[in-house]
Amino acid sequence: MSLGLVGQLGLVGLGKMGANMRDRLRAAGIEVLGFKRSPGDRDVDSLAELIDRLSTPRTVWIMVPSGEATRDTITQLAALLAEGDLVVDGGNSRYTEDQVNAELLARSGIGYLDCGVSGGVWGKDNGYGLMVGGAADAVERLMPVFDALRPDGPREEGFVHAGDVGAGHFAKMVHNGVEYGLMQAYAEGFELLEAADVVTDVPAVLKAWRRGTVVRSWLLDLLVTALDNDPELAQLRGWVADSGEGRWTVEEAINHSVPAPVISAALFARFASRQDDSPAMRAVAALRQQFGGHAVQQAGPDSAS
Protein backbone atom coordinates (compact mmCIF):
# COMPACT_ATOMS: atom_id res chain seq x y z
CA MET A 1 0.00 0.00 0.00
CA SER A 2 1.40 3.35 -1.05
CA LEU A 3 2.09 5.93 1.61
CA GLY A 4 0.15 8.35 -0.59
CA LEU A 5 -0.80 11.90 0.29
CA VAL A 6 -0.67 12.10 4.07
CA GLY A 7 -1.46 15.81 4.13
CA GLN A 8 -5.12 15.32 3.21
CA LEU A 9 -8.04 13.53 4.85
CA GLY A 10 -11.75 13.07 4.34
CA LEU A 11 -13.73 13.13 7.58
CA VAL A 12 -17.27 11.76 7.79
CA GLY A 13 -19.11 12.88 10.91
CA LEU A 14 -18.75 16.34 12.42
CA GLY A 15 -20.30 15.89 15.84
CA LYS A 16 -18.71 16.95 19.13
CA MET A 17 -15.57 14.90 18.55
CA GLY A 18 -15.44 14.92 14.74
CA ALA A 19 -15.59 18.71 14.45
CA ASN A 20 -12.91 19.15 17.10
CA MET A 21 -10.68 16.58 15.40
CA ARG A 22 -11.04 18.48 12.14
CA ASP A 23 -9.87 21.66 13.89
CA ARG A 24 -6.89 19.92 15.50
CA LEU A 25 -5.82 18.31 12.22
CA ARG A 26 -6.09 21.59 10.34
CA ALA A 27 -4.02 23.32 13.01
CA ALA A 28 -1.32 20.73 12.29
CA GLY A 29 -1.34 21.61 8.60
CA ILE A 30 -3.43 18.69 7.33
CA GLU A 31 -6.11 19.48 4.78
CA VAL A 32 -9.45 18.10 5.99
CA LEU A 33 -12.64 17.89 3.98
CA GLY A 34 -15.53 17.23 6.35
CA PHE A 35 -18.96 15.82 5.59
CA LYS A 36 -22.07 15.35 7.72
CA ARG A 37 -25.63 14.56 6.74
CA SER A 38 -27.19 17.77 8.06
CA PRO A 39 -26.44 21.04 6.21
CA GLY A 40 -24.18 23.69 7.69
CA ASP A 41 -20.54 23.63 8.79
CA ARG A 42 -19.61 20.99 6.24
CA ASP A 43 -17.09 21.24 3.43
CA VAL A 44 -18.91 19.03 0.93
CA ASP A 45 -22.57 18.20 0.41
CA SER A 46 -22.33 14.45 -0.21
CA LEU A 47 -20.08 11.43 0.20
CA ALA A 48 -19.69 11.33 -3.57
CA GLU A 49 -18.43 14.91 -3.63
CA LEU A 50 -16.06 14.14 -0.77
CA ILE A 51 -14.51 11.23 -2.65
CA ASP A 52 -14.32 13.24 -5.87
CA ARG A 53 -12.39 16.07 -4.19
CA LEU A 54 -9.82 13.87 -2.44
CA SER A 55 -6.55 13.10 -4.18
CA THR A 56 -5.66 9.45 -4.71
CA PRO A 57 -4.88 7.30 -2.86
CA ARG A 58 -7.64 8.61 -0.63
CA THR A 59 -8.11 8.26 3.12
CA VAL A 60 -11.53 8.63 4.74
CA TRP A 61 -11.94 8.70 8.54
CA ILE A 62 -15.41 7.89 9.91
CA MET A 63 -16.71 9.45 13.14
CA VAL A 64 -20.38 8.46 13.18
CA PRO A 65 -22.45 6.49 15.73
CA SER A 66 -21.67 2.79 15.95
CA GLY A 67 -23.96 0.19 14.47
CA GLU A 68 -26.24 0.92 11.54
CA ALA A 69 -24.86 4.40 10.81
CA THR A 70 -21.30 3.07 10.56
CA ARG A 71 -22.30 0.03 8.51
CA ASP A 72 -24.28 2.19 6.09
CA THR A 73 -21.39 4.64 5.69
CA ILE A 74 -18.86 1.88 5.01
CA THR A 75 -21.19 0.23 2.50
CA GLN A 76 -21.47 3.52 0.61
CA LEU A 77 -17.72 4.08 0.73
CA ALA A 78 -17.07 0.58 -0.60
CA ALA A 79 -18.96 1.58 -3.75
CA LEU A 80 -17.28 4.98 -4.09
CA LEU A 81 -13.63 4.33 -3.25
CA ALA A 82 -11.05 2.44 -5.31
CA GLU A 83 -8.09 0.13 -4.90
CA GLY A 84 -5.37 1.66 -2.74
CA ASP A 85 -7.74 3.88 -0.75
CA LEU A 86 -8.06 3.56 3.03
CA VAL A 87 -10.95 3.78 5.50
CA VAL A 88 -10.55 4.40 9.25
CA ASP A 89 -13.43 3.74 11.63
CA GLY A 90 -12.77 6.04 14.58
CA GLY A 91 -16.14 5.55 16.26
CA ASN A 92 -17.08 3.19 19.07
CA SER A 93 -17.93 0.19 16.91
CA ARG A 94 -17.92 -3.27 18.45
CA TYR A 95 -14.68 -5.02 17.54
CA THR A 96 -16.56 -8.00 16.08
CA GLU A 97 -17.85 -5.75 13.27
CA ASP A 98 -14.37 -4.70 12.17
CA GLN A 99 -13.50 -7.91 10.34
CA VAL A 100 -16.80 -7.72 8.43
CA ASN A 101 -16.08 -4.14 7.41
CA ALA A 102 -12.50 -4.95 6.46
CA GLU A 103 -13.56 -7.87 4.28
CA LEU A 104 -16.21 -5.79 2.51
CA LEU A 105 -13.67 -3.10 1.63
CA ALA A 106 -10.94 -5.59 0.76
CA ARG A 107 -13.05 -6.93 -2.12
CA SER A 108 -12.30 -3.64 -3.89
CA GLY A 109 -8.69 -3.42 -2.68
CA ILE A 110 -9.56 -0.81 -0.03
CA GLY A 111 -7.66 -0.89 3.26
CA TYR A 112 -9.24 -0.66 6.70
CA LEU A 113 -8.15 0.44 10.16
CA ASP A 114 -10.17 0.51 13.38
CA CYS A 115 -9.19 3.26 15.79
CA GLY A 116 -10.47 3.68 19.32
CA VAL A 117 -10.41 7.39 20.18
CA SER A 118 -10.48 8.75 23.73
CA GLY A 119 -10.42 12.39 24.78
CA GLY A 120 -13.99 13.60 24.50
CA VAL A 121 -14.62 17.30 24.12
CA TRP A 122 -11.19 18.10 25.60
CA GLY A 123 -9.28 16.35 22.82
CA LYS A 124 -9.11 19.39 20.57
CA ASP A 125 -6.73 21.11 23.01
CA ASN A 126 -5.25 18.15 24.92
CA GLY A 127 -4.99 15.59 22.13
CA TYR A 128 -6.66 12.20 21.78
CA GLY A 129 -5.60 8.80 23.05
CA LEU A 130 -5.52 6.49 20.01
CA MET A 131 -5.74 2.68 19.89
CA VAL A 132 -5.39 1.31 16.36
CA GLY A 133 -5.98 -2.10 14.79
CA GLY A 134 -4.99 -3.17 11.28
CA ALA A 135 -2.08 -3.78 8.93
CA ALA A 136 1.26 -2.19 9.80
CA ASP A 137 1.69 -0.54 6.40
CA ALA A 138 -1.71 1.14 6.66
CA VAL A 139 -0.86 2.37 10.17
CA GLU A 140 2.44 3.76 8.93
CA ARG A 141 0.68 5.54 6.07
CA LEU A 142 -1.58 7.37 8.55
CA MET A 143 1.11 8.13 11.14
CA PRO A 144 1.18 11.88 10.33
CA VAL A 145 -2.56 12.00 11.07
CA PHE A 146 -2.17 9.97 14.27
CA ASP A 147 0.70 12.20 15.40
CA ALA A 148 -1.41 15.30 14.79
CA LEU A 149 -4.30 13.94 16.83
CA ARG A 150 -2.45 12.38 19.77
CA PRO A 151 -1.27 14.39 22.81
CA ASP A 152 2.13 16.03 22.88
CA GLY A 153 4.93 13.96 24.34
CA PRO A 154 6.20 10.43 23.68
CA ARG A 155 4.15 8.70 20.99
CA GLU A 156 3.82 5.50 23.02
CA GLU A 157 2.03 7.41 25.81
CA GLY A 158 -0.86 8.46 23.58
CA PHE A 159 -0.85 6.04 20.66
CA VAL A 160 -0.69 2.28 20.22
CA HIS A 161 -0.87 -0.06 17.26
CA ALA A 162 -2.71 -2.67 19.32
CA GLY A 163 -2.76 -5.48 16.75
CA ASP A 164 -4.65 -6.67 13.70
CA VAL A 165 -8.11 -5.56 12.59
CA GLY A 166 -10.40 -5.33 15.63
CA ALA A 167 -7.63 -4.80 18.18
CA GLY A 168 -8.10 -1.03 18.32
CA HIS A 169 -11.78 -1.20 19.12
CA PHE A 170 -11.23 -4.09 21.56
CA ALA A 171 -8.66 -1.98 23.42
CA LYS A 172 -11.05 1.01 23.47
CA MET A 173 -13.87 -1.23 24.72
CA VAL A 174 -11.77 -2.37 27.68
CA HIS A 175 -10.63 1.22 28.25
CA ASN A 176 -14.26 2.29 28.58
CA GLY A 177 -15.02 -0.62 30.88
CA VAL A 178 -12.19 0.47 33.17
CA GLU A 179 -13.58 4.01 32.97
CA TYR A 180 -16.94 2.72 34.22
CA GLY A 181 -15.26 1.25 37.30
CA LEU A 182 -13.19 4.35 38.04
CA MET A 183 -16.14 6.68 37.77
CA GLN A 184 -18.26 4.45 39.99
CA ALA A 185 -15.56 4.36 42.68
CA TYR A 186 -15.29 8.15 42.73
CA ALA A 187 -19.09 8.43 42.79
CA GLU A 188 -19.43 6.05 45.74
CA GLY A 189 -16.71 7.90 47.61
CA PHE A 190 -18.52 11.18 47.00
CA GLU A 191 -21.79 9.74 48.32
CA LEU A 192 -20.14 8.36 51.46
CA LEU A 193 -18.45 11.68 52.19
CA GLU A 194 -21.81 13.43 51.72
CA ALA A 195 -23.52 11.02 54.09
CA ALA A 196 -21.02 11.48 56.94
CA ASP A 197 -21.74 14.43 59.26
CA VAL A 198 -18.11 14.45 60.37
CA VAL A 199 -17.03 15.81 56.95
CA THR A 200 -18.15 19.41 56.56
CA ASP A 201 -16.68 20.28 53.13
CA VAL A 202 -16.90 17.43 50.66
CA PRO A 203 -15.70 19.37 47.57
CA ALA A 204 -12.61 20.48 49.50
CA VAL A 205 -11.79 16.89 50.41
CA LEU A 206 -11.96 15.77 46.79
CA LYS A 207 -9.92 18.78 45.71
CA ALA A 208 -7.25 17.85 48.27
CA TRP A 209 -6.91 14.45 46.62
CA ARG A 210 -5.72 16.00 43.35
CA ARG A 211 -2.04 16.20 44.31
CA GLY A 212 0.17 13.69 46.06
CA THR A 213 -2.48 11.01 46.60
CA VAL A 214 -2.60 7.66 44.83
CA VAL A 215 -6.15 8.31 43.57
CA ARG A 216 -5.35 11.51 41.67
CA SER A 217 -6.45 11.41 38.02
CA TRP A 218 -8.02 13.43 35.24
CA LEU A 219 -11.42 11.95 36.12
CA LEU A 220 -11.00 13.26 39.66
CA ASP A 221 -10.09 16.67 38.23
CA LEU A 222 -13.31 16.64 36.20
CA LEU A 223 -15.37 15.73 39.27
CA VAL A 224 -13.81 18.61 41.21
CA THR A 225 -14.67 20.96 38.34
CA ALA A 226 -18.27 19.75 38.41
CA LEU A 227 -18.44 20.33 42.18
CA ASP A 228 -17.00 23.82 41.78
CA ASN A 229 -20.04 24.62 39.63
CA ASP A 230 -22.57 22.72 41.76
CA PRO A 231 -21.18 21.70 45.20
CA GLU A 232 -23.92 19.14 45.89
CA LEU A 233 -24.61 18.21 42.25
CA ALA A 234 -28.18 19.22 43.03
CA GLN A 235 -28.82 20.38 39.47
CA LEU A 236 -28.37 16.87 38.08
CA ARG A 237 -30.63 13.84 38.08
CA GLY A 238 -28.98 10.57 39.06
CA TRP A 239 -29.79 8.94 35.71
CA VAL A 240 -26.85 7.51 33.77
CA ALA A 241 -26.90 6.03 30.27
CA ASP A 242 -24.43 3.48 28.94
CA SER A 243 -22.95 3.64 25.45
CA GLY A 244 -22.74 -0.12 25.02
CA GLU A 245 -19.03 -0.60 25.57
CA GLY A 246 -19.47 -1.38 29.26
CA ARG A 247 -21.89 -4.17 28.33
CA TRP A 248 -19.52 -5.49 25.68
CA THR A 249 -16.63 -5.49 28.16
CA VAL A 250 -18.62 -7.57 30.63
CA GLU A 251 -19.69 -9.95 27.87
CA GLU A 252 -16.08 -10.42 26.75
CA ALA A 253 -15.00 -10.98 30.35
CA ILE A 254 -17.55 -13.79 30.50
CA ASN A 255 -16.43 -15.18 27.13
CA HIS A 256 -12.79 -15.27 28.30
CA SER A 257 -13.58 -16.41 31.87
CA VAL A 258 -11.96 -13.26 33.24
CA PRO A 259 -13.44 -12.06 36.56
CA ALA A 260 -14.51 -8.42 36.25
CA PRO A 261 -16.61 -7.71 39.37
CA VAL A 262 -15.85 -3.97 39.54
CA ILE A 263 -16.73 -3.22 35.91
CA SER A 264 -19.83 -5.45 36.15
CA ALA A 265 -21.02 -3.70 39.31
CA ALA A 266 -20.46 -0.29 37.71
CA LEU A 267 -22.56 -1.32 34.71
CA PHE A 268 -25.37 -2.63 36.91
CA ALA A 269 -25.26 0.58 38.95
CA ARG A 270 -26.08 2.49 35.77
CA PHE A 271 -29.08 0.25 35.20
CA ALA A 272 -30.22 0.90 38.77
CA SER A 273 -29.90 4.66 38.22
CA ARG A 274 -32.77 4.52 35.72
CA GLN A 275 -35.27 3.04 38.14
CA ASP A 276 -37.34 5.51 40.12
CA ASP A 277 -38.78 2.61 42.09
CA SER A 278 -36.80 -0.60 41.71
CA PRO A 279 -38.97 -3.73 41.30
CA ALA A 280 -36.11 -5.82 42.68
CA MET A 281 -35.85 -3.74 45.84
CA ARG A 282 -39.63 -3.86 46.26
CA ALA A 283 -39.29 -7.66 46.20
CA VAL A 284 -36.51 -7.49 48.82
CA ALA A 285 -38.71 -5.28 51.04
CA ALA A 286 -41.60 -7.72 50.66
CA LEU A 287 -39.43 -10.68 51.60
CA ARG A 288 -38.03 -8.93 54.68
CA GLN A 289 -41.55 -8.09 55.78
CA GLN A 290 -42.73 -11.68 55.24
CA PHE A 291 -39.97 -13.54 57.06
CA GLY A 292 -39.10 -11.03 59.74
CA GLY A 293 -41.97 -8.62 60.05
CA HIS A 294 -39.61 -5.78 59.16
CA ALA A 295 -41.06 -2.35 58.49
CA VAL A 296 -41.80 -1.36 54.89
CA GLN A 297 -42.79 1.88 53.20
CA GLN A 298 -46.10 1.83 51.35
CA ALA A 299 -46.13 3.20 47.82
CA GLY A 300 -47.99 6.47 47.37
CA PRO A 301 -50.75 7.04 44.79
CA ASP A 302 -48.27 8.51 42.29
CA SER A 303 -45.69 5.73 42.64
CA ALA A 304 -44.90 3.36 39.81
CA SER A 305 -46.88 0.14 39.96
C-alpha positions in Angstrom: 0.0 0.0 0.0 1.4 3.3 -1.0 2.1 5.9 1.6 0.2 8.4 -0.6 -0.8 11.9 0.3 -0.7 12.1 4.1 -1.5 15.8 4.1 -5.1 15.3 3.2 -8.0 13.5 4.9 -11.8 13.1 4.3 -13.7 13.1 7.6 -17.3 11.8 7.8 -19.1 12.9 10.9 -18.8 16.3 12.4 -20.3 15.9 15.8 -18.7 17.0 19.1 -15.6 14.9 18.5 -15.4 14.9 14.7 -15.6 18.7 14.4 -12.9 19.1 17.1 -10.7 16.6 15.4 -11.0 18.5 12.1 -9.9 21.7 13.9 -6.9 19.9 15.5 -5.8 18.3 12.2 -6.1 21.6 10.3 -4.0 23.3 13.0 -1.3 20.7 12.3 -1.3 21.6 8.6 -3.4 18.7 7.3 -6.1 19.5 4.8 -9.5 18.1 6.0 -12.6 17.9 4.0 -15.5 17.2 6.3 -19.0 15.8 5.6 -22.1 15.4 7.7 -25.6 14.6 6.7 -27.2 17.8 8.1 -26.4 21.0 6.2 -24.2 23.7 7.7 -20.5 23.6 8.8 -19.6 21.0 6.2 -17.1 21.2 3.4 -18.9 19.0 0.9 -22.6 18.2 0.4 -22.3 14.4 -0.2 -20.1 11.4 0.2 -19.7 11.3 -3.6 -18.4 14.9 -3.6 -16.1 14.1 -0.8 -14.5 11.2 -2.7 -14.3 13.2 -5.9 -12.4 16.1 -4.2 -9.8 13.9 -2.4 -6.5 13.1 -4.2 -5.7 9.4 -4.7 -4.9 7.3 -2.9 -7.6 8.6 -0.6 -8.1 8.3 3.1 -11.5 8.6 4.7 -11.9 8.7 8.5 -15.4 7.9 9.9 -16.7 9.5 13.1 -20.4 8.5 13.2 -22.4 6.5 15.7 -21.7 2.8 15.9 -24.0 0.2 14.5 -26.2 0.9 11.5 -24.9 4.4 10.8 -21.3 3.1 10.6 -22.3 0.0 8.5 -24.3 2.2 6.1 -21.4 4.6 5.7 -18.9 1.9 5.0 -21.2 0.2 2.5 -21.5 3.5 0.6 -17.7 4.1 0.7 -17.1 0.6 -0.6 -19.0 1.6 -3.7 -17.3 5.0 -4.1 -13.6 4.3 -3.2 -11.1 2.4 -5.3 -8.1 0.1 -4.9 -5.4 1.7 -2.7 -7.7 3.9 -0.8 -8.1 3.6 3.0 -10.9 3.8 5.5 -10.5 4.4 9.2 -13.4 3.7 11.6 -12.8 6.0 14.6 -16.1 5.5 16.3 -17.1 3.2 19.1 -17.9 0.2 16.9 -17.9 -3.3 18.5 -14.7 -5.0 17.5 -16.6 -8.0 16.1 -17.8 -5.8 13.3 -14.4 -4.7 12.2 -13.5 -7.9 10.3 -16.8 -7.7 8.4 -16.1 -4.1 7.4 -12.5 -4.9 6.5 -13.6 -7.9 4.3 -16.2 -5.8 2.5 -13.7 -3.1 1.6 -10.9 -5.6 0.8 -13.0 -6.9 -2.1 -12.3 -3.6 -3.9 -8.7 -3.4 -2.7 -9.6 -0.8 0.0 -7.7 -0.9 3.3 -9.2 -0.7 6.7 -8.2 0.4 10.2 -10.2 0.5 13.4 -9.2 3.3 15.8 -10.5 3.7 19.3 -10.4 7.4 20.2 -10.5 8.8 23.7 -10.4 12.4 24.8 -14.0 13.6 24.5 -14.6 17.3 24.1 -11.2 18.1 25.6 -9.3 16.4 22.8 -9.1 19.4 20.6 -6.7 21.1 23.0 -5.2 18.1 24.9 -5.0 15.6 22.1 -6.7 12.2 21.8 -5.6 8.8 23.0 -5.5 6.5 20.0 -5.7 2.7 19.9 -5.4 1.3 16.4 -6.0 -2.1 14.8 -5.0 -3.2 11.3 -2.1 -3.8 8.9 1.3 -2.2 9.8 1.7 -0.5 6.4 -1.7 1.1 6.7 -0.9 2.4 10.2 2.4 3.8 8.9 0.7 5.5 6.1 -1.6 7.4 8.6 1.1 8.1 11.1 1.2 11.9 10.3 -2.6 12.0 11.1 -2.2 10.0 14.3 0.7 12.2 15.4 -1.4 15.3 14.8 -4.3 13.9 16.8 -2.4 12.4 19.8 -1.3 14.4 22.8 2.1 16.0 22.9 4.9 14.0 24.3 6.2 10.4 23.7 4.1 8.7 21.0 3.8 5.5 23.0 2.0 7.4 25.8 -0.9 8.5 23.6 -0.8 6.0 20.7 -0.7 2.3 20.2 -0.9 -0.1 17.3 -2.7 -2.7 19.3 -2.8 -5.5 16.8 -4.6 -6.7 13.7 -8.1 -5.6 12.6 -10.4 -5.3 15.6 -7.6 -4.8 18.2 -8.1 -1.0 18.3 -11.8 -1.2 19.1 -11.2 -4.1 21.6 -8.7 -2.0 23.4 -11.1 1.0 23.5 -13.9 -1.2 24.7 -11.8 -2.4 27.7 -10.6 1.2 28.2 -14.3 2.3 28.6 -15.0 -0.6 30.9 -12.2 0.5 33.2 -13.6 4.0 33.0 -16.9 2.7 34.2 -15.3 1.2 37.3 -13.2 4.3 38.0 -16.1 6.7 37.8 -18.3 4.4 40.0 -15.6 4.4 42.7 -15.3 8.2 42.7 -19.1 8.4 42.8 -19.4 6.1 45.7 -16.7 7.9 47.6 -18.5 11.2 47.0 -21.8 9.7 48.3 -20.1 8.4 51.5 -18.5 11.7 52.2 -21.8 13.4 51.7 -23.5 11.0 54.1 -21.0 11.5 56.9 -21.7 14.4 59.3 -18.1 14.5 60.4 -17.0 15.8 57.0 -18.1 19.4 56.6 -16.7 20.3 53.1 -16.9 17.4 50.7 -15.7 19.4 47.6 -12.6 20.5 49.5 -11.8 16.9 50.4 -12.0 15.8 46.8 -9.9 18.8 45.7 -7.3 17.9 48.3 -6.9 14.4 46.6 -5.7 16.0 43.4 -2.0 16.2 44.3 0.2 13.7 46.1 -2.5 11.0 46.6 -2.6 7.7 44.8 -6.2 8.3 43.6 -5.4 11.5 41.7 -6.5 11.4 38.0 -8.0 13.4 35.2 -11.4 11.9 36.1 -11.0 13.3 39.7 -10.1 16.7 38.2 -13.3 16.6 36.2 -15.4 15.7 39.3 -13.8 18.6 41.2 -14.7 21.0 38.3 -18.3 19.7 38.4 -18.4 20.3 42.2 -17.0 23.8 41.8 -20.0 24.6 39.6 -22.6 22.7 41.8 -21.2 21.7 45.2 -23.9 19.1 45.9 -24.6 18.2 42.2 -28.2 19.2 43.0 -28.8 20.4 39.5 -28.4 16.9 38.1 -30.6 13.8 38.1 -29.0 10.6 39.1 -29.8 8.9 35.7 -26.8 7.5 33.8 -26.9 6.0 30.3 -24.4 3.5 28.9 -23.0 3.6 25.4 -22.7 -0.1 25.0 -19.0 -0.6 25.6 -19.5 -1.4 29.3 -21.9 -4.2 28.3 -19.5 -5.5 25.7 -16.6 -5.5 28.2 -18.6 -7.6 30.6 -19.7 -9.9 27.9 -16.1 -10.4 26.8 -15.0 -11.0 30.4 -17.5 -13.8 30.5 -16.4 -15.2 27.1 -12.8 -15.3 28.3 -13.6 -16.4 31.9 -12.0 -13.3 33.2 -13.4 -12.1 36.6 -14.5 -8.4 36.3 -16.6 -7.7 39.4 -15.8 -4.0 39.5 -16.7 -3.2 35.9 -19.8 -5.4 36.1 -21.0 -3.7 39.3 -20.5 -0.3 37.7 -22.6 -1.3 34.7 -25.4 -2.6 36.9 -25.3 0.6 39.0 -26.1 2.5 35.8 -29.1 0.3 35.2 -30.2 0.9 38.8 -29.9 4.7 38.2 -32.8 4.5 35.7 -35.3 3.0 38.1 -37.3 5.5 40.1 -38.8 2.6 42.1 -36.8 -0.6 41.7 -39.0 -3.7 41.3 -36.1 -5.8 42.7 -35.9 -3.7 45.8 -39.6 -3.9 46.3 -39.3 -7.7 46.2 -36.5 -7.5 48.8 -38.7 -5.3 51.0 -41.6 -7.7 50.7 -39.4 -10.7 51.6 -38.0 -8.9 54.7 -41.5 -8.1 55.8 -42.7 -11.7 55.2 -40.0 -13.5 57.1 -39.1 -11.0 59.7 -42.0 -8.6 60.0 -39.6 -5.8 59.2 -41.1 -2.3 58.5 -41.8 -1.4 54.9 -42.8 1.9 53.2 -46.1 1.8 51.4 -46.1 3.2 47.8 -48.0 6.5 47.4 -50.7 7.0 44.8 -48.3 8.5 42.3 -45.7 5.7 42.6 -44.9 3.4 39.8 -46.9 0.1 40.0 
